[in-house]
Amino acid sequence: MKREDIRNIAIIAHVDHGKTTLVDCLLKQSGVFRQNQVVEERVMDSNDLERERGITILSKNTAVNYNGVKINIIDTPGHADFGGEVERVLKMVNGVILVVDAFEGPMPQTKFVLKKALELSLPVIVCINKIDRPEADPARVIDEVLDLFIELDASEDQLDAPFVYASAKSGVAILELGDKPENMKPLFDTIIEHIPAPEGDPDRGTQVLISTIDYNEYVGRIGCGKVDNGTIRVGQDAVIVNYHNPDQVRKVKISKLYEYDGLKKVEVQSATVGSIVAISGIDDIHIGDTICSPEQPEPIPFQKISEPTLSMNFIVNDSPLAGQEGKWVTSRHIRERLFRELNTDVSLRVEETDTTEAFKVSGRGELHLSILIETMRREGYEFAVSKAEVIYRYDEDGKKLEPMERAIIDVPDEFAGAVIQKLSGRKGELLGVSTAAGGYQRLEFSIPSRGLIGYRGEFMTDTKGNGILNTIFDCYAPYKGDIEFRKQGSLIAFEGGESVTYGLYNAQERGTLFIGPGEKVYAGMVIGQSGKGEDIELNVCKKKQMTNTRSSAADEALRLTPPRILSLEQALDFIDNDELLEVTPKSLRIRKKILDPTLRKRAGFKH
């Protein structure tokens, strides 16, 4: 049976190519909002971090009605670090809209998400977005997209993908370049025409594959998935089976069922083939589980989620200023919070360590882990984190393998030399150079994941903020040898107290300071970056001695260079193996793992 009244689509694209803005536009033009309703931009990016950074972190479900057809739309993240979200979502849909920027063309993540869609034989609608950009070149981008289809071995049908040209910001779409744009109708019509209606057997036993998990404080875990066969009803007895663990069968009861309408979940009594539903009331439901009728417990095949490539330790904060700013500070609180994150984030791993004070957290990349740190910090947690390390593997012969990334870099011509030099020093291998639009060069590198740790900040400095760096996980390859990261040492506070202008004035000659006057410091805290290769200990709490010939007013003449305030990402990039980043709701402080200078020196001699 085909459900002609439903279409299920995912919107996939590289980061910043306009997926979320396009979904906004489809929602507005389908009449989801009242005429006079005030609607925020990028309404799908619902949490604060997504709004501030302008990125999508979690895939979101929504639905619009057009000419009597319900279109379920899933907005997916574009960042490689959240690729786990994209992989799963594609199992729920019957086709995808690939959004490509009319200036930038296909980028690394475009290739990644398109490859996943083609592997699942999903039909594709190509939407060339931002055609109103002054430097847009849709004709060139069409050729690049078709080249990408051929490179990824697309089938004949997939190569016949329809092209739609849009400006999501202006809310218009056209089918031929040169047409007069009016509204999004051409895109809606293309969806109805080219995306197949979901198929299934309504008379078979129930089969619902859980593709995403939502979490709510009040109802717990909510499983979202598509009804592949049969009908699912409230009050129905069911069993949960998993394709990768076929021996385990758990009995459950369906207590609440929802469908999506606009941005809301609407409670329903039953749903049949092709509907995307949310199910609450099942405690230990996981991604990849299939909800079936007890008579026919058949799991639906589901690909395994890609493994994490980076890890760091989350440690209970034990600095002299511990517990002064955070609400949740004990190992029990931190453990509870990290394990709760696993409810919704399948690409994350949390492991206990030898000590109860530390937990090893592994994720898909620096951004993945820094988003978790920032989220916990805003919730009132206080803890410390270690430097990110890559996760190595070993082959049958015991050879060490490390994760490799493909880096695509667009830089103005004058900065290309500096970028090539830096990445070559980090064991990067230049695969190709091509000319991009607007006097830019496009450099393609194969580089170990650890070679990119701490590089983004340097990259922005080297290119004066004009470069674009995109990376995507490539494969595991033999270890490329040691990389020397930080050339400079740290400036370390010698004693605790409050920083004063006089002490800082003397310290600033030794390097770049991270703190200003009037800040709390403690012995072993890193207060700046040394100009030399070694660590230097300084007393920044030292006041000028008063005598009858010296007045404290002379202090006011001392000029301090403004300190370099590090963001969370910059601080994570900066810390070395013998340092930790202390994270509290109000402060970020870098410190040495061993605070006592004598013990630190002894530990240094042992190595």
C-alpha angles and dihedrals in degrees: 000000000000121000099217090178093065136062122182116201138166123209109221130180148129116286114284096014091118108262097140093044089051091053089050089054095049090049093050095047094046091061098250090137127054116252093253097036116126107231124190119228115261090016090179092065092081106169125074095244092053090051095047096046095038092230135116114237103171126039112247132206125219136155136212132187120227123175092337095311120114111221113199107204125193117196110207133197119260099204117101089226090066095044089119088071092054096048093057098042093058089068089066099054140069097212144359140230109221109206116204126182110243090224106034097040122196113351132188095276091046087060093046096050094040091051090054091049094048092048088057089049091239118164113244133215110198113216113192100204133194093034088157092064109118092235096040116138107183094170092059092044092053090057091047092050092049090048088053091051090052092046090053093050096246116188123247091261093049091050088058089064112152117244122220122185116213149167104208090186092058092037098236137122134184134189098213127037106250096035117128107257117226112153144326094284094109090057093046090050092048090052092052092045102042107029109079119235114251115266132205145128112270091191096058125087118286117279121178119165112208107225103166136022125216123191130212127182091225104042100023120217120014117196118210124197148129124271102239098178139001127005129293119212137186110259092023120141111234142164130228119224131172127212092219093046105036097165095066116083120173126191117226140166123228104234103168133016129190138184126198123253115174105313095332134089110230120202113239133180097221142359132197141198116333098013118128107223140181117217123198132184099057107110105198101033114146138192110271094031117130120214108214141172110266089240094057111031099179116156119215114233113256128183117240117254116256112263123249118261103193133050138184135176121250106208135186107258110251101168121128088258094050119139096015099106108020130082097203112042111143126097089245091058093046093046092049092049095048093049090047089057088061088066091075108014111071096176091062126090125195120191133181115239133209089277128055089223096068138051127193110228120190126192145163097267148329093287092051092055096039091054089054091048092049092047093051092046091055090050090060101263122146121199144124129250132204128223114289114257129192120244111242127205131199127221127220092277092053093253114155114244126192134193114264126203132206108225121197112192128187112195137161110261095253093060098045094090094054092048093049091049093050096046093045087056087054091055093263117155117213108228100178148341124215136167114257125195122283101031092302128134121218113217122190119201138179105212137164113258090239089057089065096050106111094003102106094073092048090047092055090050094046093050095038089239094302100104128094117211121191124177136183133181110261112175145300112279136172114290110275099210135261122321123206106220119175116037094185129066129223133265106232129198110242097203140012128258136080122321115246131197094246094054092044092048090059092042097052092069088066097058145302117329124220096194138055130212121296096035125131113248135175135199110280095025115132108235100174150342118282120232089223135058096258135068116261125202117216138176107230093169092064113124124204113262112248119228130165090260097049124064127199089231088077086067090071090066091064110108118213122201108233109262121248105248110208123217119220092264092047091049091049089050092048102050118099130214093270093049138077133204112231108212122195131159089259107028146037113205128177115214141169115260088232107046099187109087094213094050089045092055091048091051088049092054092053094062 
